[in-house]
Amino acid sequence: MEAPRRLLSIDVFRSITMFFMIFVNDLSGVTNVPKWIDHADGRADAMGFADTIFPAFLFIVGLSLPFALENRKIKWATSAGTVKYILYRAFALIVMGFYQVNMETYSKTAAFPLPVWAIIVTISFFLIWLDYPEKVNKKVKYTLIALGYATLVLMALIYKGGTVKHPGLHPQWWGILGIIGWSYLVCALIYFYAKGNIKLLWIALVIFAAINMILHTAIDDDDIRLWIINDGSSVTLVMAGMVTGALYRKHHQFFGKFLTVPVIIGVVLITVGLLIRPYADGISKIRSTPPWIFICTGISMIIYSLMVYLVDIRGKQNWFKILRPAGTSTLTCYLIPYLVFFIMKLTDFDYPDFFNEGVGGIIRSFAMAFFVIILVGQMERIKLRLKV
């Protein structure tokens, strides 16, 4: 039986995760919320709901990789084309993450106020990586793309900020999109050159997990990190998803057996994470510790199994219809809140006090997540979405 080329369960899982990513990002500006919802303190041996969202997204990046790359090989039928595709996607994510992380150290004395600079940069992302319809004149398309790149260069030249040690634009920690880009690059190339061999993928997963474990136990020095993969945490999460996706492609006809295996593995991973907690630097998203990786991978595997059952087997994808744009235009959904936030800053808009704390703040963050997804759904209708 031919392997499926796309799974609705992955799109649904991605849409739910993106919804909650928008929610927790907006919630960071709310005070007096229950501790279990928010991010745990970086120094604490703890994990809140918000600390499970980014690792779930990394897991999904890996989960969709085998399907995306196999489809790409069918489409282009050349190795060079597939590698070019991988490099292009990684480059786009790394560039966007690079600019976004430098917004954190933007100087108040710069030529443009931060909201103006950030809005111009984000619009440039759309000019460069917009999914231009086929009917758009090629000269117009490439002129707009060139304009986007030129604007990014100009924004880099007028940027003022950074730190005393590193003034100006520099890769402080690459940002969320940058981390995804680097992890995607490493794992996608491994999948490509391993030709999807599951045994080789397992070996890569074990190696990355071991690197993370060693750096947090035997060495335990935050200044010692590896080039590109840092402490191995992000690539481990992506590889875990990729192994899961590759197994599903190979054994997709055995739905019942597939669902049992990842659920069992997920429970085992959560148990292992809790057991090694005292010996492996505790549970912490900020420090990207091994227990956090094990627990979040286990949670992601169990939730994805539920999505397979509900969506691929039971056909309940319409239950999640309102969230669909977050699964099909995910990058657009991630960037739109930046535009909304900086437009609000530029216009001095602020929520009433009720929506800045407690229950009111939680309601506000849920409303923001729904607003963004509905807006992106309308943008999809007019072919206004990013594609990398």
C-alpha positions as CSV (number, residue, x, y, z in Angstrom):
1,M,0.0,0.0,0.0
2,E,1.3,3.4,-1.0
3,A,2.4,5.7,1.9
4,P,0.2,8.7,2.5
5,R,1.6,12.0,1.1
6,R,-0.1,14.2,3.7
7,L,-1.8,13.6,6.9
8,L,-4.7,15.8,8.2
9,S,-3.7,14.7,11.8
10,I,-0.4,16.6,11.5
11,D,-2.2,19.7,10.2
12,V,-4.6,19.6,13.1
13,F,-1.9,18.9,15.7
14,R,0.1,21.9,14.2
15,S,-3.0,24.1,14.3
16,I,-3.7,23.4,17.9
17,T,-0.1,24.0,18.9
18,M,0.0,27.2,16.9
19,F,-3.2,28.4,18.6
20,F,-1.6,27.8,22.0
21,M,1.7,29.4,21.0
22,I,-0.2,32.6,20.1
23,F,-2.1,32.3,23.4
24,V,1.0,31.8,25.7
25,N,3.0,34.5,23.8
26,D,0.2,37.0,24.5
27,L,-0.2,35.8,28.0
28,S,3.4,36.8,28.8
29,G,2.1,40.4,29.0
30,V,-0.6,39.4,31.6
31,T,0.0,39.5,35.4
32,N,-1.5,37.3,38.1
33,V,-2.2,34.2,36.1
34,P,-2.0,30.7,37.6
35,K,1.6,29.5,37.7
36,W,0.7,26.2,36.0
37,I,-0.3,28.1,32.8
38,D,2.7,30.3,32.5
39,H,6.4,29.6,31.8
40,A,8.3,28.4,34.9
41,D,11.2,30.4,36.1
42,G,14.4,29.6,34.3
43,R,16.1,28.7,37.6
44,A,13.3,26.5,38.9
45,D,13.0,22.8,38.6
46,A,9.5,23.1,37.2
47,M,7.4,23.2,34.0
48,G,4.2,25.1,33.2
49,F,1.8,24.5,30.4
50,A,3.5,27.2,28.3
51,D,6.8,25.3,28.5
52,T,5.2,22.4,26.5
53,I,4.2,24.4,23.5
54,F,7.5,25.1,21.7
55,P,8.8,21.6,22.1
56,A,5.5,20.3,20.7
57,F,6.1,22.6,17.7
58,L,9.6,21.3,17.2
59,F,8.2,17.7,17.4
60,I,5.7,18.6,14.7
61,V,8.5,20.1,12.5
62,G,10.1,16.7,12.6
63,L,6.8,14.8,12.3
64,S,6.0,16.4,8.9
65,L,9.5,16.2,7.5
66,P,9.4,12.7,6.1
67,F,6.1,13.5,4.2
68,A,7.4,16.9,3.0
69,L,10.7,15.6,1.7
70,E,9.3,12.5,0.1
71,N,6.7,14.6,-1.7
72,R,9.5,17.0,-2.7
73,K,11.5,14.2,-4.2
74,I,8.5,13.1,-6.2
75,K,7.9,16.7,-7.4
76,W,11.4,17.6,-8.4
77,A,12.9,14.1,-8.9
78,T,16.4,15.5,-8.3
79,S,18.7,15.5,-5.3
80,A,19.9,19.0,-6.0
81,G,16.3,20.3,-6.0
82,T,15.6,18.7,-2.6
83,V,18.7,20.1,-1.0
84,K,18.0,23.5,-2.5
85,Y,14.5,23.3,-1.0
86,I,15.9,22.4,2.5
87,L,18.5,25.2,2.4
88,Y,16.0,27.8,1.2
89,R,13.5,26.9,4.0
90,A,16.2,27.0,6.7
91,F,17.6,30.3,5.4
92,A,14.2,32.0,5.5
93,L,13.5,30.9,9.1
94,I,17.0,31.8,10.3
95,V,16.9,35.3,8.8
96,M,13.4,36.0,10.3
97,G,14.5,34.7,13.7
98,F,17.7,36.7,13.5
99,Y,15.9,40.0,12.9
100,Q,13.2,39.2,15.5
101,V,15.6,38.4,18.3
102,N,17.4,41.7,17.8
103,M,14.2,43.5,18.5
104,E,14.8,42.6,22.1
105,T,17.9,44.9,22.3
106,Y,16.8,47.7,20.0
107,S,17.9,51.1,21.3
108,K,15.5,53.9,22.1
109,T,17.9,56.3,20.5
110,A,17.7,54.6,17.1
111,A,16.6,56.5,14.0
112,F,13.2,54.8,14.0
113,P,11.1,53.8,17.0
114,L,11.1,50.0,17.6
115,P,7.5,49.6,16.4
116,V,8.2,51.3,13.1
117,W,11.4,49.3,12.5
118,A,9.7,46.0,13.5
119,I,6.7,46.6,11.3
120,I,8.9,47.5,8.3
121,V,11.0,44.3,8.9
122,T,7.9,42.1,9.1
123,I,6.4,43.6,6.0
124,S,9.7,42.8,4.2
125,F,9.3,39.2,5.3
126,F,6.0,39.1,3.5
127,L,7.4,40.7,0.4
128,I,10.2,38.1,0.2
129,W,8.4,35.0,1.2
130,L,4.8,35.6,0.2
131,D,3.2,32.7,-1.6
132,Y,2.7,34.7,-4.8
133,P,-0.2,33.4,-7.0
134,E,0.7,32.0,-10.4
135,K,-1.2,34.9,-12.1
136,V,1.2,37.5,-10.6
137,N,3.5,38.9,-13.3
138,K,7.0,37.5,-12.8
139,K,8.7,40.9,-13.1
140,V,6.4,42.3,-10.5
141,K,7.0,39.3,-8.2
142,Y,10.8,39.5,-8.4
143,T,10.7,43.3,-8.0
144,L,8.8,42.9,-4.8
145,I,11.1,40.2,-3.5
146,A,14.1,42.4,-4.3
147,L,12.5,45.3,-2.6
148,G,12.0,43.1,0.5
149,Y,15.6,42.1,0.6
150,A,16.8,45.7,0.0
151,T,14.6,46.9,2.9
152,L,16.0,44.2,5.2
153,V,19.5,45.4,4.3
154,L,18.5,49.0,5.0
155,M,17.0,48.1,8.3
156,A,20.2,46.3,9.3
157,L,22.3,49.4,8.4
158,I,20.2,51.8,10.4
159,Y,19.8,49.3,13.3
160,K,21.0,50.6,16.7
161,G,21.2,48.5,19.7
162,G,22.7,45.2,20.8
163,T,24.8,44.8,23.9
164,V,28.0,46.4,25.2
165,K,29.9,43.3,24.1
166,H,28.1,42.9,20.8
167,P,26.8,46.2,19.6
168,G,24.6,46.1,16.5
169,L,22.8,43.2,14.9
170,H,24.1,39.8,16.1
171,P,22.8,36.3,16.7
172,Q,22.0,36.6,20.4
173,W,20.1,33.3,20.6
174,W,18.6,33.2,17.0
175,G,15.0,33.5,18.2
176,I,12.2,31.0,18.0
177,L,12.2,30.9,14.2
178,G,16.0,30.7,14.0
179,I,16.1,27.8,16.4
180,I,13.5,26.0,14.2
181,G,15.5,26.9,11.1
182,W,18.8,25.5,12.4
183,S,17.1,22.4,13.8
184,Y,15.2,21.8,10.5
185,L,18.4,22.2,8.5
186,V,20.3,19.6,10.5
187,C,17.5,17.1,10.7
188,A,16.3,17.5,7.1
189,L,19.8,16.9,5.8
190,I,20.1,13.8,8.0
191,Y,16.9,12.4,6.6
192,F,17.9,13.2,3.1
193,Y,21.4,11.7,3.2
194,A,20.1,8.7,5.3
195,K,17.5,8.2,2.6
196,G,14.9,7.9,5.3
197,N,16.5,4.8,6.8
198,I,14.8,4.5,10.1
199,K,17.8,2.7,11.8
200,L,20.0,5.7,10.9
201,L,17.4,8.1,12.1
202,W,17.2,6.3,15.5
203,I,21.0,6.5,15.8
204,A,21.0,10.2,15.1
205,L,18.2,10.7,17.7
206,V,20.2,8.8,20.3
207,I,23.4,10.8,19.6
208,F,21.6,14.1,19.9
209,A,19.9,13.1,23.1
210,A,23.2,11.8,24.5
211,I,24.9,15.2,23.7
212,N,22.2,17.0,25.6
213,M,22.5,14.6,28.5
214,I,26.3,14.9,28.7
215,L,26.2,18.7,28.4
216,H,23.8,18.9,31.3
217,T,25.4,16.3,33.6
218,A,29.0,15.3,33.0
219,I,30.0,18.8,31.8
220,D,27.3,21.0,33.2
221,D,28.8,24.2,31.9
222,D,26.5,26.7,30.2
223,D,29.5,28.2,28.3
224,I,30.2,25.0,26.5
225,R,27.8,24.6,23.6
226,L,28.2,23.1,20.1
227,W,28.0,25.1,16.9
228,I,24.6,25.0,15.3
229,I,23.0,22.4,17.6
230,N,23.9,24.3,20.8
231,D,23.1,21.8,23.6
232,G,21.3,19.4,21.2
233,S,17.8,20.0,22.8
234,S,16.0,21.4,19.7
235,V,17.5,18.9,17.2
236,T,16.6,16.0,19.6
237,L,12.9,17.2,19.7
238,V,12.8,17.5,15.9
239,M,14.5,14.1,15.5
240,A,12.0,12.5,17.8
241,G,9.2,13.8,15.7
242,M,11.0,12.7,12.5
243,V,11.4,9.2,13.7
244,T,7.7,9.1,14.6
245,G,6.8,10.4,11.2
246,A,9.1,8.0,9.4
247,L,7.6,5.0,11.3
248,Y,4.1,6.1,10.5
249,R,5.0,6.3,6.8
250,K,6.4,2.8,6.8
251,H,3.6,1.2,8.9
252,H,0.7,3.5,8.1
253,Q,-1.6,0.5,7.3
254,F,-1.4,-0.8,10.8
255,F,-3.2,2.1,12.5
256,G,-4.0,0.2,15.7
257,K,-0.5,-1.0,16.1
258,F,1.0,2.4,15.4
259,L,-1.2,4.1,17.9
260,T,-0.3,1.6,20.7
261,V,3.5,1.9,20.1
262,P,3.8,5.7,20.4
263,V,1.5,5.9,23.4
264,I,3.6,3.3,25.2
265,I,6.8,5.1,24.2
266,G,5.3,8.4,25.3
267,V,4.4,7.1,28.8
268,V,7.9,5.6,29.1
269,L,9.5,8.9,28.1
270,I,7.5,10.8,30.6
271,T,8.4,8.3,33.3
272,V,12.1,8.4,32.4
273,G,12.0,12.2,32.5
274,L,10.6,12.2,36.0
275,L,13.0,9.6,37.2
276,I,16.2,11.3,35.9
277,R,15.0,14.7,37.1
278,P,17.2,14.8,40.3
279,Y,20.3,13.8,38.3
280,A,20.0,15.7,35.1
281,D,19.6,19.4,36.0
282,G,15.9,19.2,36.8
283,I,13.0,20.1,34.5
284,S,13.5,23.4,32.7
285,K,12.6,24.8,29.3
286,I,14.9,27.8,29.7
287,R,17.9,25.6,30.4
288,S,16.5,22.9,27.9
289,T,17.3,20.1,30.3
290,P,17.1,16.3,29.4
291,P,14.0,15.7,31.7
292,W,12.2,18.5,30.0
293,I,13.0,17.0,26.6
294,F,11.9,13.5,27.6
295,I,8.6,14.6,29.2
296,C,7.7,17.0,26.4
297,T,8.5,14.4,23.7
298,G,6.3,11.9,25.6
299,I,3.4,14.3,25.8
300,S,3.7,15.2,22.1
301,M,3.7,11.5,21.1
302,I,0.6,10.8,23.1
303,I,-1.3,13.8,21.8
304,Y,-0.3,13.1,18.2
305,S,-1.6,9.5,18.6
306,L,-4.9,11.0,19.8
307,M,-5.0,13.2,16.7
308,V,-4.4,10.2,14.4
309,Y,-7.3,8.4,16.0
310,L,-9.7,11.4,15.9
311,V,-8.7,12.8,12.5
312,D,-7.2,10.1,10.3
313,I,-9.2,7.2,11.6
314,R,-12.5,8.7,12.9
315,G,-12.5,11.6,10.4
316,K,-13.3,14.3,13.0
317,Q,-11.2,17.0,11.4
318,N,-14.2,19.3,11.3
319,W,-14.1,19.5,15.1
320,F,-11.0,21.7,14.6
321,K,-12.2,23.6,11.5
322,I,-12.0,27.0,13.1
323,L,-8.3,26.4,13.8
324,R,-7.5,25.2,10.3
325,P,-5.6,28.3,9.1
326,A,-3.1,27.8,12.0
327,G,-2.2,24.5,10.5
328,T,-2.0,25.5,6.8
329,S,-0.6,29.1,7.2
330,T,1.4,28.5,10.3
331,L,4.2,31.0,9.7
332,T,1.7,33.7,8.8
333,C,-0.1,33.0,12.1
334,Y,3.2,33.3,14.0
335,L,4.2,36.7,12.4
336,I,0.8,38.5,12.5
337,P,0.8,38.9,16.3
338,Y,4.1,40.9,15.9
339,L,2.4,43.3,13.5
340,V,-0.6,43.6,15.8
341,F,1.6,44.1,18.9
342,F,3.7,46.8,17.3
343,I,0.7,48.6,15.7
344,M,-0.8,48.8,19.2
345,K,2.5,50.2,20.5
346,L,2.7,52.7,17.7
347,T,-0.9,53.9,18.3
348,D,-0.5,53.9,22.2
349,F,-3.4,51.4,22.4
350,D,-3.7,49.5,25.7
351,Y,-6.3,47.1,27.0
352,P,-8.5,48.1,29.9
353,D,-7.0,47.0,33.2
354,F,-9.4,44.0,33.5
355,F,-7.7,42.5,30.4
356,N,-4.2,42.9,31.7
357,E,-4.4,40.5,34.7
358,G,-5.9,37.4,36.0
359,V,-9.1,35.9,34.3
360,G,-9.5,39.0,32.1
361,G,-6.0,38.6,30.8
362,I,-6.6,34.9,30.0
363,I,-9.8,35.8,28.2
364,R,-7.9,38.4,26.2
365,S,-5.1,36.0,25.2
366,F,-7.6,33.4,24.0
367,A,-9.4,36.1,22.1
368,M,-6.1,37.2,20.5
369,A,-5.4,33.7,19.4
370,F,-8.8,33.3,17.8
371,F,-8.6,36.8,16.2
372,V,-5.2,36.0,14.6
373,I,-6.3,32.7,13.2
374,I,-9.6,34.0,11.8
375,L,-7.7,37.0,10.3
376,V,-5.2,34.6,8.7
377,G,-8.1,32.5,7.4
378,Q,-9.4,35.6,5.6
379,M,-5.9,36.4,4.3
380,E,-5.7,32.8,2.9
381,R,-8.9,33.5,0.9
382,I,-7.1,36.3,-1.0
383,K,-3.9,34.3,-1.4
384,L,-2.0,36.4,1.2
385,R,0.2,33.9,3.1
386,L,3.8,33.1,3.6
387,K,5.4,30.0,2.2
388,V,8.9,28.8,2.8
